[in-house]
Amino acid sequence: MVDRLSGYRQSLVGGAIVGVGLLIAQPVFAQESVAVRAHVAKGTVPVEDPNAATWNDVPVSEFPLSPQVHWPTRILEVTAQTVKVRALHDGQQVAVLLEYADPSEDPDDAAALEFMVGEKKAHFAHGQPMAQVQGGPVNIWFWKNKDAKVLDMNAQGFGTLKVQDKQDTKGKGVYQNGTWKVVFSRALSTGDAEHDTQIKPGEYINIAFAIWDGKKLESGDLKEKGSQKAVSSWWYFRADPPPDYSSYVYAALAIGVAVGVQFVII
C-alpha cells in the first residue's frame, strides 16, 4: 500500500513538473528568423544616439540588400550589400538602429525605413502596384546626412512620395571607420493611423530598408540617388510585449495543487 502511494505521489509530482514546463514554455514563431525584435529597454531608449553603449547588448538581425530593379532609372550594383538592424522600446518610444558599410562619408548618403500602413498589402517599392500586390500606402522614415534629421513621409507608388505635415520621427547618423550607424525613433503609436504605421507590442508588422551611397562620381552625378538605391524585401518587425509573469503564477498554483492532493491522499 505504501509503495502504491509512493508511486502515485511520484506520478503527481512528475505531472506537475511537466505542467510547469508547458506553462513556462513560450510559443516559437517562424517569423523570428526573419524579423527585427524591438526588445524592452532596461533603461532609457537611446533615441538619438547611435553609439550608445546600450546598443551593444541588443541582438542584431542582418538582411541582404540588392539594387532596386522595379522602377526606372535602375543601377546594376550598389555599395551596401547588407544592413544590420537592432531595435529597442520602452512602451512609449521605439528606436531602430541601422548599421552598414560605406567606404566614404558623403553629404548625400541616406537611409530609410519603410512600413506598411493599414490592412492593404503594399509592395516594398514605395507601395507601387505590382502583379498580385494591391499597392497599399507606406510610411517612410528617411534620413540624409547633409540634412542631419529624419523626415516622416508617405507614398503609394513611385512619384507619390510626400513629406507629412506633422513630423513625428527623430534620428541621427554617425560615420566611423567605414561604417554608418543611423538611429530612427518615434512614439509606438501616434494616433494618425491613416498616415503612420502603429506599432503594437506583441504584433508583427512589415518593414523594409533602403540605403543610398551619395558619393559624387567624376561625371558629377551621384553614385546612388532617387530610385537608384539598395533595397531589401519586406521583413517582419515586432516590439516585444512587457514581461508576463502569469505563467510562473500558474506554475506555482499547479505545484501547490499537486502537493495538496498528495497530503489529502496520504
C-alpha positions as CSV (number, residue, x, y, z in Angstrom):
1,M,0.0,0.0,0.0
2,V,2.9,2.3,0.9
3,D,4.6,1.6,-2.4
4,R,1.5,2.3,-4.3
5,L,1.0,5.6,-2.5
6,S,4.7,6.5,-3.1
7,G,4.4,5.7,-6.8
8,Y,1.2,7.7,-7.1
9,R,2.8,10.6,-5.3
10,Q,5.8,10.5,-7.7
11,S,3.5,10.5,-10.7
12,L,1.7,13.5,-9.4
13,V,4.9,15.4,-8.9
14,G,6.1,14.4,-12.3
15,G,2.8,15.6,-13.9
16,A,3.1,18.9,-12.0
17,I,6.7,19.4,-13.4
18,V,5.5,18.6,-16.9
19,G,2.7,21.1,-16.4
20,V,5.1,23.7,-15.2
21,G,7.3,23.2,-18.3
22,L,4.3,23.6,-20.6
23,L,3.2,26.7,-18.8
24,I,6.6,28.3,-18.9
25,A,7.3,27.4,-22.5
26,Q,6.7,30.3,-24.9
27,P,5.5,29.8,-28.5
28,V,8.1,29.9,-31.2
29,F,7.2,31.9,-34.3
30,A,8.6,31.2,-37.7
31,Q,8.8,35.0,-38.2
32,E,11.5,35.4,-35.6
33,S,14.2,34.1,-38.0
34,V,13.4,36.9,-40.5
35,A,12.4,39.6,-38.0
36,V,13.7,42.6,-36.2
37,R,12.8,42.4,-32.5
38,A,12.5,45.6,-30.5
39,H,13.5,44.4,-27.1
40,V,12.1,46.1,-24.0
41,A,14.8,48.6,-22.8
42,K,16.1,48.2,-19.3
43,G,16.7,52.0,-19.1
44,T,16.3,55.0,-21.4
45,V,15.9,54.3,-25.1
46,P,18.8,56.0,-27.0
47,V,16.5,57.7,-29.5
48,E,19.2,60.0,-30.9
49,D,22.5,58.2,-30.0
50,P,23.7,55.6,-32.5
51,N,26.8,55.0,-30.4
52,A,25.1,54.5,-27.0
53,A,26.6,51.6,-25.1
54,T,23.1,50.2,-24.7
55,W,23.1,49.1,-28.3
56,N,26.0,46.7,-27.6
57,D,23.7,44.4,-25.6
58,V,20.9,44.3,-28.2
59,P,20.8,41.2,-30.5
60,V,21.3,42.1,-34.2
61,S,19.5,40.9,-37.3
62,E,21.1,41.2,-40.7
63,F,19.3,41.5,-44.0
64,P,20.5,41.3,-47.6
65,L,20.2,44.3,-49.9
66,S,20.1,44.5,-53.7
67,P,19.7,47.1,-56.5
68,Q,16.1,48.4,-56.9
69,V,15.0,47.0,-60.3
70,H,11.3,47.6,-60.2
71,W,11.3,51.1,-61.5
72,P,13.5,53.2,-63.8
73,T,16.1,54.6,-63.5
74,R,18.0,51.5,-62.3
75,I,21.5,50.5,-61.4
76,L,23.1,47.1,-61.5
77,E,25.4,47.4,-58.5
78,V,25.0,49.0,-55.1
79,T,27.5,49.8,-52.3
80,A,25.6,48.5,-49.3
81,Q,25.2,44.7,-49.6
82,T,23.7,44.1,-46.2
83,V,22.3,46.1,-43.3
84,K,22.4,45.2,-39.6
85,V,19.4,46.1,-37.5
86,R,18.8,46.5,-33.8
87,A,15.7,47.9,-32.0
88,L,14.6,48.9,-28.5
89,H,11.4,50.3,-27.0
90,D,10.2,51.3,-23.5
91,G,6.4,51.0,-24.1
92,Q,6.2,54.6,-25.3
93,Q,9.2,55.3,-27.7
94,V,10.8,52.9,-30.2
95,A,14.3,53.3,-31.7
96,V,15.7,51.3,-34.7
97,L,19.4,51.3,-35.4
98,L,20.8,50.6,-38.9
99,E,24.4,49.8,-39.4
100,Y,26.0,49.3,-42.8
101,A,29.4,49.6,-44.6
102,D,30.2,52.6,-46.8
103,P,33.8,53.4,-47.9
104,S,33.3,57.1,-47.7
105,E,31.2,59.7,-45.8
106,D,29.3,61.9,-48.3
107,P,26.7,64.7,-47.8
108,D,24.1,62.7,-49.9
109,D,24.5,59.4,-48.0
110,A,21.0,58.4,-46.9
111,A,19.0,55.6,-45.4
112,A,15.3,54.8,-44.8
113,L,12.9,52.5,-43.0
114,E,9.6,51.6,-44.7
115,F,6.4,50.2,-43.1
116,M,3.0,49.2,-44.5
117,V,0.1,51.4,-43.3
118,G,-3.3,49.8,-42.7
119,E,-4.5,46.5,-43.9
120,K,-4.0,46.9,-47.6
121,K,-0.9,45.0,-48.8
122,A,1.9,47.1,-50.3
123,H,4.9,46.4,-52.4
124,F,8.2,47.4,-50.8
125,A,9.0,49.7,-53.8
126,H,7.1,52.7,-52.3
127,G,3.9,50.7,-52.4
128,Q,3.9,50.7,-56.2
129,P,1.1,48.5,-57.5
130,M,2.6,45.2,-58.8
131,A,1.4,41.9,-60.0
132,Q,-0.7,40.3,-57.3
133,V,0.0,43.2,-54.9
134,Q,-2.7,45.9,-54.4
135,G,-0.4,48.8,-53.9
136,G,-1.3,50.0,-50.4
137,P,0.2,53.1,-48.7
138,V,3.6,53.0,-47.0
139,N,5.1,55.1,-44.2
140,I,8.8,56.0,-44.8
141,W,11.3,57.3,-42.2
142,F,14.0,59.0,-44.3
143,W,17.4,60.2,-43.1
144,K,20.0,62.1,-45.2
145,N,23.5,63.0,-43.9
146,K,23.5,66.7,-45.1
147,D,20.1,67.4,-43.6
148,A,21.0,65.8,-40.3
149,K,17.4,64.8,-39.5
150,V,14.7,62.2,-40.2
151,L,11.7,63.0,-42.3
152,D,8.3,61.3,-41.8
153,M,6.9,60.6,-45.3
154,N,4.2,58.7,-47.2
155,A,3.9,57.1,-50.6
156,Q,1.6,54.9,-52.6
157,G,3.7,54.2,-55.7
158,F,6.7,55.8,-57.3
159,G,6.3,59.5,-57.9
160,T,3.9,59.9,-55.0
161,L,6.4,60.5,-52.1
162,K,5.2,63.3,-49.9
163,V,6.6,64.7,-46.6
164,Q,4.0,64.7,-43.8
165,D,2.7,68.0,-42.4
166,K,3.2,66.7,-38.9
167,Q,6.6,65.3,-38.2
168,D,6.8,62.6,-35.5
169,T,10.2,61.0,-36.2
170,K,13.7,61.8,-34.9
171,G,17.1,60.4,-35.7
172,K,20.8,60.8,-36.1
173,G,23.6,59.3,-38.2
174,V,27.2,58.8,-37.2
175,Y,30.0,57.8,-39.5
176,Q,33.1,56.0,-38.2
177,N,35.7,53.6,-39.7
178,G,33.9,53.0,-42.9
179,T,30.5,52.3,-41.2
180,W,27.3,54.3,-40.9
181,K,25.2,53.9,-37.8
182,V,21.8,55.6,-38.2
183,V,19.1,55.6,-35.5
184,F,15.4,56.3,-36.2
185,S,12.9,56.9,-33.4
186,R,9.2,57.6,-32.9
187,A,6.4,57.0,-30.5
188,L,4.9,53.5,-30.8
189,S,1.5,55.0,-31.5
190,T,0.8,58.4,-33.0
191,G,-3.0,58.3,-33.3
192,D,-2.7,59.0,-37.0
193,A,-3.4,55.5,-38.4
194,E,-4.1,56.9,-41.9
195,H,-0.5,58.0,-42.4
196,D,1.6,56.4,-39.7
197,T,2.2,52.8,-39.0
198,Q,1.1,51.9,-35.5
199,I,3.4,49.6,-33.5
200,K,1.5,47.4,-31.0
201,P,3.8,45.4,-28.7
202,G,3.4,41.7,-29.4
203,E,2.2,42.1,-33.0
204,Y,4.2,41.6,-36.2
205,I,4.2,44.3,-38.9
206,N,6.2,44.6,-42.1
207,I,9.4,46.5,-42.5
208,A,11.8,47.2,-45.4
209,F,15.1,49.1,-45.7
210,A,16.8,51.3,-48.3
211,I,20.3,52.7,-48.5
212,W,21.9,55.3,-50.8
213,D,25.6,55.8,-51.3
214,G,25.8,59.5,-52.0
215,K,29.3,59.5,-53.4
216,K,29.9,62.0,-56.2
217,L,31.3,60.5,-59.4
218,E,33.8,62.1,-61.8
219,S,30.8,62.9,-64.0
220,G,29.4,65.0,-61.2
221,D,26.4,62.6,-60.8
222,L,25.7,60.9,-57.5
223,K,26.5,57.2,-57.4
224,E,23.1,56.4,-56.0
225,K,20.0,58.7,-55.9
226,G,16.2,58.5,-56.1
227,S,15.2,55.1,-57.3
228,Q,18.9,54.1,-57.8
229,K,19.5,52.6,-54.4
230,A,20.0,49.4,-52.4
231,V,16.7,47.9,-51.1
232,S,15.5,45.0,-49.1
233,S,12.3,43.0,-49.5
234,W,9.7,43.1,-46.8
235,W,10.7,41.5,-43.5
236,Y,9.0,41.4,-40.1
237,F,9.2,43.8,-37.1
238,R,7.9,43.1,-33.6
239,A,8.1,45.1,-30.5
240,D,8.3,42.7,-27.6
241,P,5.4,42.9,-25.1
242,P,6.1,43.7,-21.4
243,P,7.2,40.7,-19.4
244,D,4.4,38.3,-18.5
245,Y,4.9,36.5,-15.2
246,S,1.5,34.9,-15.2
247,S,3.0,31.5,-16.3
248,Y,5.1,31.4,-13.1
249,V,1.9,32.1,-11.0
250,Y,0.1,29.3,-12.7
251,A,3.1,27.0,-12.3
252,A,3.2,27.8,-8.5
253,L,-0.5,27.1,-8.3
254,A,-0.1,23.8,-10.2
255,I,2.7,22.7,-7.8
256,G,0.5,23.8,-4.8
257,V,-2.4,21.7,-6.0
258,A,-0.2,18.7,-6.6
259,V,1.3,18.9,-3.2
260,G,-2.2,19.5,-1.6
261,V,-3.5,16.4,-3.4
262,Q,-0.6,14.3,-2.0
263,F,-1.4,15.4,1.6
264,V,-5.1,14.5,1.1
265,I,-4.3,11.1,-0.3
266,I,-1.7,10.4,2.4
